[in-house]
Every structure is written in C-alpha cells, then in structure tokens.
Amino acid sequence: MDELAVHRYAPGPRARLGSGPPRSWSVLGEPSTAAERMHRARVSGAAPAVAVVLGEHYGRHADRALLQGLALRRTHGWPLVLVHRGAGGGSLLRAVALEEPGPPLATVELTCAGAEATVAEVARAALGDTRWPDPPGSRRDVLAGADGRTAFAHWRPSALPRGATAEGPVLITGGLGGLGLRIAAVLAAAGADDITLLDVTPPGALPRADAAVLGRLRARVPGLRVLTADVTDRAAVARTLAGARPVTVVHCAGRVAGAPVSDCAPGDLAALRGPKATGLSHVLAAVRHSSLRALLCFGSVTSHRAHRMMGGYGLANEILRRRALAVAPRLPGCAVVVAEWSLWSGAGQAHRMGVVAGAARQGMAPIPLRTGLDAVTRLLAWPRGPEHAAALLLTPVAYGALPTAVVDEGDTAGHSGRRANL
C-alpha cells in the first residue's frame, strides 16, 4: 500500500477571514433564514454579487439555482458565493473556476444552528479571501460556525485497516462493470460465497473481456446471482431486491460523461447524480438495514480536485459522499465509508473509455488495479458505527500533496456524518 496515499477529511484550525466590501446581493435558491439574512444585507449601489442559498439536501432545485447563478456570473461578471447547510455544490464551482476564469467564486457551509447570524459577513469575506483554482489539491472551503467563527476544510494523512473477508451476503451495485466484477472476484477468492451483482446492463450485453470474468466468477461461486435493474428506478430496485438482507453493500454504480459546466442543463447534472446518490438511496430503501455491517461507496477525487469537463461528475460524487455520511446515523451497526478514488487503470469506466493516459497527462495519476483491489478489502474492515463514518481520499502518491492540518483524534467530527460545530 506504499503506492497509495490515504487522506481523511477534517475541519482545520480556526481561520480569520478579512472583511469584504458591501454587496448588492441577488439571492437565488431556497427560502430560509440564511437567504433572508442575505436579502437584508443587500446594500443599494454596492457592487453586485450572486448568492445561491441551499439547505441540507441537494436536488433538482439546487441544479437550477446554481446554473442560474453561474449564468449571471458569466453574463454580467458578478462574483458568486454558494451558501448551504450541508447540501453541497462546491465541486461544480471548482470546475467552473478552472473552465471559466473570472469573477471570484466561494462556498460557505453553515455547520451549526446560529451560523446564519453572520452569514452575510462571512460570504463577503469568503469572496475576498478565496481564489479558484488554487494549486492542485489546495482548495479550501469555508466552514462557518456560530458567532462568525470560520475554518477551512483540510485533509490529514490516514491509514487503512488490515484486510478482512467480506461478511455474509454481498451486494455489489454496478456489479457487471469492470470494477464491480473484479471486486466480486477478489471477494470470492477471499471466501465470499454469497454474492449478488446488480446492474442496469444485462449479462448478455457485456464486452467479451468482462463476460469472461463473469464466467470465471460463476464457476467459483455457484450461487452467484446476477440481477438487472436501473438503480435510478426506485420501484424496479424495490422489486428486484425484495427480501434482500445483504451484510455488505459495495455501491459502484455510476455514469461518467464530460462536458463544460456552461453546456450543462439541470437534467444533465441530475442524470450523472442519479446512479450515484439517488441509486444509493433506492438500494438502501430496498434492503433490510438490520443486517448491514459494511457500506462502501465508490466516489471520486473529482469531487475535491477540479478537472476540465468533469464538473457534473465531480458534483455527482460530492452529493454521493454527503448522502452516504448523512445516512450513517441510521445504520448504527454498520461501517460506512466513501472511498474517493483517483481513476483506476486496468479496469473501470476510465479504462474502458481509454482516457487513463490522457487524464494522467492532466495530473490525475491512476491507481493500479491490484493496488485498488487490495484497498477495497481493507476498506471493508473499517470500524462500525456512525462515529466512525468517513470519507477517504485515495490517490497514488504521485498525485501530489494535499493541504493537511494537525488535528487531534478528539477533534474529528468532520470525519463522520455529523458536521463539526466550529
């Protein structure tokens, strides 16, 4: 595992922002206390700026508000700040900063009750104190707590536990994809004998190489189940997984597509998010929570480090991370981990699309297949309980440094489904 760098998200030490100039805010998004505060802070005659205000959950309304706000930035040259209480969306703005340099962009996440009191002051300061894109890996989001206290998001080095055999029945979504099949093969080799592969693609439509892997897997696991359903279709998932009691769920389902954010419509963003975040919700709604002991979700480094043409995909993975960590408190006996990978070589959608070499030239070093599969077995040994729920960034050492903060183990609320109270 020396080839793989593992980092864990943590709020950094308290940071003091400057005092930004007054703004004439155009406020979009959801009605809320924070939105009302931004409206009240509008100063007639001051320099205009856009504030997109979201709540705790990201949905189609958020796509519309963000794209509308970005259109105002593009057309009028206005700075834009995203304010939210956990919904997310900053990954999309990071991609825009790379694709469309110009007026400042910033995000402010309100981490606790009472943070709205100074939201306008923090928003003004964030637009003045943050710059996108920063050097690779060093982008910091503003976390706002009570009484105007602020911090930046950081990463600290972490480690994976020793590997373990997946417990009980295993369900792998995106199970007929290149990675899903190979994860199933590794778990079968380690002794898993009850594996279900769920995929939108029927087995007969697999490429020759993947069909060969499936054939070998069937020979090793006689009771292997292959189910066909679109995870974005709640009724189909409920029907297909009726009565399922998996102990381990590996959520690999996803869709990759690239386009500039300026070319994206709300439906485009929703389509990328569907298999990831919506699909996770549908699968968890269909299975019995009492049996779950491990939930491993496949995310992407693009939710943190912007890459051209990948803003919608980065957003889909950001919302997946937030959705998984938010559900952790409802799974008290389960280990919940979101693995935010660099792309893989040797298997997976990037490998199938032939973009690994091109991505490497843009600074996204790939994870070798064997290294990634070894990490999967170790991730499945993550400790159980909501207090341990985590998002982990997994990249090759060559990927480059990430901003880190020295954080005591007693000050790591940002690692779990809970947000830190700053």
Backbone torsions as a table, in degrees:
resi	resn	phi	psi	omega
1	MET	NA	6.5	178.2
2	ASP	-63.8	-21.3	-179.4
3	GLU	-76.0	-16.6	-170.3
4	LEU	-112.6	126.2	174.4
5	ALA	-94.3	134.1	-178.9
6	VAL	-120.0	125.1	177.5
7	HIS	-127.2	148.7	-178.7
8	ARG	-122.7	136.5	-176.7
9	TYR	-68.7	138.6	176.0
10	ALA	-152.6	143.5	171.0
11	PRO	-68.6	138.1	-179.9
12	GLY	-83.1	-174.1	178.2
13	PRO	-66.4	163.6	-178.7
14	ARG	-57.3	138.1	-179.6
15	ALA	-123.5	145.6	178.4
16	ARG	-107.9	121.6	177.8
17	LEU	-91.5	161.6	174.8
18	GLY	-74.9	-173.5	177.4
19	SER	-110.7	106.6	-177.4
20	GLY	-71.6	162.5	-179.3
21	PRO	-71.2	160.6	175.4
22	PRO	-58.5	154.2	-178.7
23	ARG	-133.4	149.9	169.4
24	SER	-99.1	92.9	-170.2
25	TRP	-77.2	135.6	163.0
26	SER	-103.3	114.3	-170.8
27	VAL	-102.2	125.6	178.8
28	LEU	-121.6	165.0	174.8
29	GLY	107.7	-143.5	-171.9
30	GLU	-92.3	139.2	171.9
31	PRO	-62.5	132.3	-178.1
32	SER	-168.7	172.7	175.5
33	THR	-61.0	-41.9	179.5
34	ALA	-62.8	-40.7	178.7
35	ALA	-64.5	-41.0	178.1
36	GLU	-62.8	-40.4	177.4
37	ARG	-61.6	-41.0	179.2
38	MET	-66.2	-40.0	176.3
39	HIS	-58.9	-47.0	-177.5
40	ARG	-64.9	-28.3	-177.9
41	ALA	-81.4	-1.9	-178.7
42	ARG	-66.0	126.3	-179.1
43	VAL	-109.2	113.9	-179.1
44	SER	-59.7	132.5	178.6
45	GLY	88.6	-10.8	178.9
46	ALA	-77.8	170.2	179.3
47	ALA	-63.3	133.5	-177.4
48	PRO	-73.5	152.8	175.3
49	ALA	-156.2	157.7	-179.9
50	VAL	-106.1	134.7	171.9
51	ALA	-120.1	118.8	174.2
52	VAL	-100.5	117.4	-174.0
53	VAL	-111.7	121.0	179.2
54	LEU	-122.5	165.1	-178.5
55	GLY	-98.3	-131.2	-176.2
56	GLU	-94.5	-16.7	-173.4
57	HIS	-125.2	138.5	-179.6
58	TYR	-100.5	129.9	178.4
59	GLY	-148.0	-164.8	-177.1
60	ARG	-60.8	-32.4	178.2
61	HIS	-60.4	-35.3	-179.8
62	ALA	-70.7	-39.7	175.5
63	ASP	-56.2	-48.0	-177.5
64	ARG	-62.7	-44.6	-177.1
65	ALA	-65.6	-43.9	-179.3
66	LEU	-65.0	-45.0	-179.7
67	LEU	-66.4	-35.4	176.4
68	GLN	-64.9	-44.6	178.2
69	GLY	-62.8	-40.9	179.0
70	LEU	-67.0	-32.4	175.6
71	ALA	-64.6	-39.2	176.6
72	LEU	-64.4	-41.2	177.1
73	ARG	-61.4	-43.3	-176.6
74	ARG	-67.9	-41.1	-173.9
75	THR	-80.4	-42.7	-172.3
76	HIS	-107.0	-9.0	-178.7
77	GLY	75.5	28.0	-179.2
78	TRP	-89.7	140.5	171.4
79	PRO	-63.8	158.1	-179.0
80	LEU	-136.5	133.8	173.1
81	VAL	-122.2	136.0	173.4
82	LEU	-100.1	125.1	176.5
83	VAL	-116.6	129.3	-179.2
84	HIS	-151.3	165.1	179.9
85	ARG	-112.0	31.2	178.9
86	GLY	124.7	-9.4	-179.2
87	ALA	-62.6	-41.3	-177.9
88	GLY	91.5	-168.6	-178.0
89	GLY	125.8	-10.4	-178.2
90	GLY	-61.2	-29.0	-179.9
91	SER	-61.4	-35.5	178.7
92	LEU	-67.0	-39.6	179.6
93	LEU	-67.2	-35.3	178.5
94	ARG	-61.8	-40.5	177.8
95	ALA	-65.3	-39.7	179.2
96	VAL	-62.5	-40.5	-179.6
97	ALA	-61.6	-32.7	178.9
98	LEU	-77.4	-40.8	-175.9
99	GLU	-82.2	-30.7	-174.9
100	GLU	-134.1	71.5	178.8
101	PRO	-55.7	144.3	-177.8
102	GLY	165.2	-137.6	-176.9
103	PRO	-57.1	151.2	-176.2
104	PRO	-59.7	150.2	173.7
105	LEU	-128.6	145.2	178.9
106	ALA	-154.6	159.0	171.6
107	THR	-126.6	144.4	174.8
108	VAL	-129.9	118.0	176.1
109	GLU	-100.7	121.5	178.0
110	LEU	-82.9	115.8	-167.9
111	THR	-97.0	-8.2	-177.7
112	CYS	-158.5	166.5	175.2
113	ALA	-60.9	138.0	-179.8
114	GLY	96.7	-13.3	-178.8
115	ALA	-67.6	-21.2	-179.2
116	GLU	-65.6	-21.5	-173.1
117	ALA	-57.8	-34.4	-177.7
118	THR	-117.8	23.8	-172.5
119	VAL	-61.6	-38.7	-178.2
120	ALA	-66.6	-40.9	178.8
121	GLU	-64.1	-43.5	179.6
122	VAL	-66.2	-39.1	179.7
123	ALA	-63.0	-43.8	178.0
124	ARG	-61.1	-44.7	-178.6
125	ALA	-66.6	-38.3	-179.1
126	ALA	-62.8	-39.3	178.9
127	LEU	-65.0	-27.5	-179.6
128	GLY	-88.2	-26.1	-171.8
129	ASP	-102.5	-10.1	-178.2
130	THR	-113.5	147.8	179.5
131	ARG	-133.0	132.7	175.6
132	TRP	-122.1	142.3	-9.1
133	PRO	-81.6	143.1	172.5
134	ASP	-81.8	175.0	172.7
135	PRO	-55.4	153.9	-174.5
136	PRO	-48.6	126.6	173.7
137	GLY	84.2	-4.7	-172.3
138	SER	-104.8	11.8	179.2
139	ARG	-67.0	132.1	-178.5
140	ARG	-121.7	128.7	175.6
141	ASP	-92.0	146.5	179.9
142	VAL	-84.4	126.3	173.5
143	LEU	-105.8	122.2	-175.4
144	ALA	-110.5	127.8	177.8
145	GLY	-110.1	-161.3	-179.0
146	ALA	-70.1	154.2	175.2
147	ASP	58.7	28.4	175.8
148	GLY	77.2	6.4	178.7
149	ARG	-69.2	136.6	-176.6
150	THR	-131.1	155.9	174.6
151	ALA	-148.2	167.4	174.6
152	PHE	-108.9	152.0	173.9
153	ALA	-74.9	136.3	179.1
154	HIS	-131.5	172.1	172.7
155	TRP	-123.9	142.8	174.5
156	ARG	-125.0	147.1	179.4
157	PRO	-58.1	143.0	178.5
158	SER	-138.1	-175.1	-179.3
159	ALA	-143.8	156.4	177.7
160	LEU	-95.4	148.3	176.2
161	PRO	-70.3	170.3	174.6
162	ARG	-66.2	151.3	-176.2
163	GLY	-66.8	159.3	178.2
164	ALA	-147.9	154.5	175.3
165	THR	-72.2	133.8	178.0
166	ALA	-58.7	134.8	-177.2
167	GLU	-82.8	145.5	167.0
168	GLY	52.4	-159.8	177.6
169	PRO	-61.0	135.2	-179.0
170	VAL	-112.8	132.8	174.6
171	LEU	-116.9	125.7	178.0
172	ILE	-119.3	115.8	174.9
173	THR	-85.1	153.4	-169.3
174	GLY	62.7	30.2	-168.5
175	GLY	-69.0	-18.8	178.4
176	LEU	-100.3	5.3	171.7
177	GLY	-74.1	167.7	-178.1
178	GLY	-56.9	-42.2	179.4
179	LEU	-75.0	-42.6	-179.7
180	GLY	-56.6	-44.7	179.5
181	LEU	-63.8	-41.2	-177.0
182	ARG	-75.2	-30.8	172.8
183	ILE	-65.0	-43.7	177.7
184	ALA	-59.7	-41.0	-179.4
185	ALA	-64.4	-41.4	178.8
186	VAL	-65.2	-42.2	179.6
187	LEU	-67.6	-36.9	177.1
188	ALA	-64.7	-40.7	178.8
189	ALA	-64.4	-27.0	179.2
190	ALA	-87.1	-0.6	174.5
191	GLY	117.6	-5.3	178.1
192	ALA	-68.4	125.3	-176.8
193	ASP	-121.9	9.5	178.4
194	ASP	-133.5	90.6	-172.6
195	ILE	-125.4	133.1	174.5
196	THR	-118.3	128.8	176.9
197	LEU	-107.1	120.7	179.3
198	LEU	-111.5	127.3	-177.7
199	ASP	-153.7	154.7	176.8
200	VAL	-76.8	-23.1	-179.4
201	THR	-87.8	127.3	175.9
202	PRO	-69.7	150.7	-176.7
203	PRO	-54.8	-35.4	-177.5
204	GLY	-67.3	-13.1	-178.3
205	ALA	-99.2	6.6	-177.3
206	LEU	-70.8	146.6	170.0
207	PRO	-60.6	159.5	-173.5
208	ARG	-57.6	-44.3	-176.7
209	ALA	-64.1	-42.9	179.8
210	ASP	-69.9	-35.8	177.2
211	ALA	-62.5	-34.8	178.1
212	ALA	-67.8	-40.6	176.9
213	VAL	-62.8	-42.2	178.7
214	LEU	-62.7	-40.4	178.7
215	GLY	-61.6	-43.5	177.9
216	ARG	-66.1	-35.7	179.6
217	LEU	-67.1	-40.9	177.6
218	ARG	-61.3	-37.8	-179.8
219	ALA	-67.0	-34.7	-179.4
220	ARG	-80.4	-35.0	-176.3
221	VAL	-119.2	88.2	-175.7
222	PRO	-57.3	-31.3	-178.6
223	GLY	-91.3	14.8	-179.8
224	LEU	-56.7	133.7	177.1
225	ARG	-111.1	133.8	176.1
226	VAL	-120.1	114.8	-176.2
227	LEU	-114.8	144.0	-178.2
228	THR	-113.4	120.0	175.9
229	ALA	-165.8	149.9	175.2
230	ASP	-88.1	118.0	-175.5
231	VAL	-66.1	-13.7	176.8
232	THR	-81.8	-7.7	179.1
233	ASP	-100.3	100.4	-173.9
234	ARG	-58.3	-44.1	-177.8
235	ALA	-65.1	-41.5	-179.9
236	ALA	-64.5	-40.9	179.1
237	VAL	-66.0	-43.3	179.6
238	ALA	-61.5	-41.1	-179.7
239	ARG	-68.8	-42.5	-175.3
240	THR	-72.2	-34.8	-176.7
241	LEU	-101.7	14.0	-178.4
242	ALA	-52.7	126.0	177.6
243	GLY	81.3	0.2	-178.3
244	ALA	-67.7	137.4	178.6
245	ARG	-129.0	62.6	-179.7
246	PRO	-68.0	146.6	173.1
247	VAL	-92.9	-33.1	179.5
248	THR	-124.3	129.2	174.0
249	VAL	-120.3	125.3	172.2
250	VAL	-112.8	113.3	-174.6
251	HIS	-97.5	96.1	179.9
252	CYS	-102.9	-6.3	-175.4
253	ALA	-58.7	140.6	178.8
254	GLY	-179.5	167.3	178.6
255	ARG	-134.8	135.2	179.5
256	VAL	-113.3	129.3	173.4
257	ALA	-155.3	144.4	-177.8
258	GLY	-117.0	142.4	175.6
259	ALA	-168.8	150.7	172.6
260	PRO	-60.8	145.6	179.0
261	VAL	-59.7	-33.4	-179.3
262	SER	-63.6	-20.1	179.0
263	ASP	-95.1	-1.8	-173.9
264	CYS	-88.4	138.6	169.3
265	ALA	-102.2	163.5	178.6
266	PRO	-52.5	-38.3	179.8
267	GLY	-64.6	-31.8	178.2
268	ASP	-66.1	-43.8	179.2
269	LEU	-66.0	-41.0	179.7
270	ALA	-64.0	-36.3	-178.9
271	ALA	-65.9	-36.2	177.5
272	LEU	-73.2	-35.1	-177.9
273	ARG	-75.2	-26.7	-171.9
274	GLY	-54.8	-57.3	-177.9
275	PRO	-64.6	-27.0	-177.8
276	LYS	-79.5	-76.5	-173.0
277	ALA	-77.6	-48.9	179.5
278	THR	-64.6	-41.4	178.2
279	GLY	-59.3	-41.5	177.3
280	LEU	-60.4	-45.3	179.6
281	SER	-59.8	-42.6	-178.5
282	HIS	-66.6	-40.8	179.6
283	VAL	-65.7	-45.1	-179.3
284	LEU	-66.2	-30.8	177.3
285	ALA	-70.3	-23.5	-174.4
286	ALA	-92.0	-20.3	-176.0
287	VAL	-105.6	163.5	179.9
288	ARG	-82.7	120.9	-177.1
289	HIS	-67.9	-28.4	-174.3
290	SER	-62.6	-24.1	-177.8
291	SER	-91.3	-15.1	-173.0
292	LEU	-68.9	132.3	176.5
293	ARG	-123.8	-17.5	179.3
294	ALA	-150.9	129.7	174.4
295	LEU	-127.1	112.5	179.0
296	LEU	-114.9	119.0	-179.3
297	CYS	-108.0	134.8	178.8
298	PHE	-89.4	109.8	174.9
299	GLY	-107.6	-161.0	-175.0
300	SER	-147.1	146.0	175.8
301	VAL	-61.2	-20.5	-179.5
302	THR	-64.7	-14.1	176.4
303	SER	-74.8	-12.0	-179.8
304	HIS	-119.2	-40.1	-177.9
305	ARG	-112.0	117.1	-173.5
306	ALA	-69.9	143.5	171.5
307	HIS	-134.0	139.2	-179.2
308	ARG	-55.8	141.0	177.0
309	MET	74.9	-0.6	-172.9
310	MET	-117.1	19.8	-178.2
311	GLY	-62.5	-44.2	179.8
312	GLY	-65.5	-38.6	178.5
313	TYR	-68.3	-41.3	176.1
314	GLY	-60.3	-41.9	178.0
315	LEU	-61.6	-44.3	179.8
316	ALA	-57.1	-39.7	-179.2
317	ASN	-76.7	-31.3	173.7
318	GLU	-63.1	-45.6	-178.5
319	ILE	-68.0	-35.3	173.5
320	LEU	-58.0	-47.2	179.9
321	ARG	-59.2	-47.7	-178.2
322	ARG	-65.6	-38.2	-179.7
323	ARG	-65.5	-44.0	-178.0
324	ALA	-66.0	-44.7	-179.1
325	LEU	-68.8	-30.4	178.5
326	ALA	-69.0	-30.7	-177.9
327	VAL	-82.8	-15.4	-175.2
328	ALA	-54.3	-41.0	179.3
329	PRO	-61.2	-20.4	178.8
330	ARG	-89.5	2.1	179.1
331	LEU	-125.4	67.5	-169.7
332	PRO	-63.1	-25.6	-179.1
333	GLY	-99.5	15.6	-170.0
334	CYS	-119.4	142.6	169.8
335	ALA	-85.0	126.4	-179.4
336	VAL	-118.4	118.9	-179.2
337	VAL	-135.1	133.7	171.3
338	VAL	-109.0	114.6	178.9
339	ALA	-93.7	112.8	-176.6
340	GLU	-101.0	91.1	-169.9
341	TRP	-84.3	152.6	154.5
342	SER	-69.1	172.1	178.2
343	LEU	-69.2	157.6	-178.9
344	TRP	-101.5	148.6	168.7
345	SER	-107.1	148.7	178.4
346	GLY	97.4	-20.7	177.7
347	ALA	-170.5	166.0	179.1
348	GLY	101.8	173.9	-173.3
349	GLN	-67.4	-38.6	178.8
350	ALA	-63.8	-40.1	177.5
351	HIS	-64.0	-45.2	-178.9
352	ARG	-63.9	-36.4	-178.4
353	MET	-80.0	-8.3	178.5
354	GLY	72.3	31.1	-175.5
355	VAL	-109.5	5.6	-176.1
356	VAL	-62.2	-47.5	-177.6
357	ALA	-63.5	-42.4	179.0
358	GLY	-64.6	-40.6	178.2
359	ALA	-64.6	-38.5	178.9
360	ALA	-62.1	-37.6	178.4
361	ARG	-65.8	-24.3	177.7
362	GLN	-90.5	5.4	175.8
363	GLY	101.3	2.4	179.1
364	MET	-98.7	87.7	-178.5
365	ALA	-66.8	137.3	-176.7
366	PRO	-83.4	157.3	174.8
367	ILE	-94.1	123.4	176.7
368	PRO	-61.2	145.7	-174.9
369	LEU	-55.3	-48.4	-177.4
370	ARG	-63.0	-39.2	178.6
371	THR	-63.4	-44.3	-179.8
372	GLY	-65.0	-41.4	-179.1
373	LEU	-66.7	-36.6	175.9
374	ASP	-63.2	-39.8	178.2
375	ALA	-63.8	-36.6	179.2
376	VAL	-59.7	-46.4	-179.0
377	THR	-62.5	-31.9	179.6
378	ARG	-78.1	-35.8	177.2
379	LEU	-62.8	-31.4	-180.0
380	LEU	-72.4	-7.4	174.9
381	ALA	-98.5	11.9	-179.1
382	TRP	-60.8	144.1	-179.0
383	PRO	-64.0	148.1	-176.3
384	ARG	-85.4	158.4	174.3
385	GLY	110.0	144.9	-178.5
386	PRO	-56.7	-30.9	-178.5
387	GLU	-67.0	-16.3	-179.7
388	HIS	-104.3	-3.8	-178.0
389	ALA	-56.4	136.6	-170.2
390	ALA	-148.1	151.6	166.1
391	ALA	-109.5	124.9	-177.7
392	LEU	-118.5	133.0	175.1
393	LEU	-94.1	121.8	-177.8
394	LEU	-120.1	114.0	-176.5
395	THR	-139.4	155.6	171.3
396	PRO	-60.6	148.8	179.1
397	VAL	-54.9	-33.6	-177.9
398	ALA	-69.4	-8.9	-175.7
399	TYR	-64.0	-29.7	179.8
400	GLY	118.7	163.5	-174.9
401	ALA	-74.5	152.1	174.7
402	LEU	-117.9	152.4	177.0
403	PRO	-66.2	131.3	-179.0
404	THR	-126.6	155.5	176.5
405	ALA	-129.4	146.9	175.2
406	VAL	-80.2	112.2	-174.2
407	VAL	-125.6	127.1	177.2
408	ASP	-70.9	152.8	178.7
409	GLU	-59.0	-26.2	-180.0
410	GLY	-79.9	-1.7	-175.8
411	ASP	-125.6	48.2	-173.9
412	THR	-124.1	37.0	-179.3
413	ALA	-60.6	-28.4	179.7
414	GLY	-65.6	-11.4	179.8
415	HIS	-80.5	-18.9	-172.5
416	SER	-105.6	-173.0	177.8
417	GLY	-67.6	-17.6	177.8
418	ARG	-80.6	148.7	173.4
419	ARG	-92.8	150.3	-178.2
420	ALA	-72.3	139.6	171.4
421	ASN	-92.1	108.3	-173.2
422	LEU	-83.9	NA	NA
